[in-house]
């Protein structure tokens, strides 16, 4: 199983009415997430960005259960392998 090599410890920091920054204690640089029209959109984007490492880990655990053997078509129907691949490749 491939390992996620990105930052896993982001904190969401709202800077202004249209700017959200993700700060990380383990990284020198912050990540700006801009929403030109809506702070709500920027905040939602930041939350999914922050959750991505944990979501990937859950998908990898589900994949390791080999549910395709029990439920033929599981991988194709859920898109689990495609999502994991997107995150790691």
N, C-alpha and C positions, 0 to 999 in steps of 0.2 A: 504494500500500500504506500503510495506517495505521501510525503509529508508536506503540510502547508508551511511555507517559508516566510509568510508575511507577518506583519505586526498584529499581535493579539490583544493588546491592552489599551485600546483607545478610550479616551474620555471625550464626551461631547461638550463643546464650549460655544455657546451662542454669542457672537461678537456684535451683531447689529441686527437691524430688522430684515436683512437679506443675506446674512453671511453666517455660516456655521463652520467652525474649525474643529477637527479631531486632533486632540493632543495625545501624545504617548510618552510615558516616562522612559521607555526603552529606546526611543528614537529622538534624534536631535531636531529633525524637521517635523513640522505640523502638516496636516493635510487640510487644505481648504475645500469645503463643499459649498458651492455657490448655488443659489436659486435666484435667478434674476427677477422673478415675479412674486415669489411667495416664500416666506420663512418656514411655513408649515412643510412645504415640499423639501426644502433644504434639511430640515430637522428629520423628516422621514428618511431621506437618503442617508443621512449620517447614522441613523439607528440601524439600517440594514447593513451598512458598511461595518459598523461596530460588531454586529451579530454574526457577520459572515464566517469568521473562523469557527465559532461554535456550531453554526448550522452545517458547515462542511464536515466537522467531526461527527455530528449526528448522522449525516448521510453516509459517511464511511462506515459507521457502526452498523447501520441498517444493511448496507451492501455486504458486510462481512457475515451476515446471517444467512446468506445464500437463499433468499426467499424465492428466487427464480426457480429453484428445484421444487418448491412446494406449490408455488403459484406461477405456472408457466405464463410468460408474458409480462411479469411484474416489472422487470427492468425497462422494457419498452413502454409500457403503459404509464409508468411513473416518471420516466425520464431521469432516473436517479444517476445512471452512469454518465449521461450527457452533462448533467449538472456538476458532478464531481470532476469530470474532464475539463469543463470550462474554468473551474476554480484552480486547477493544478497545471494545465498545459498552457 
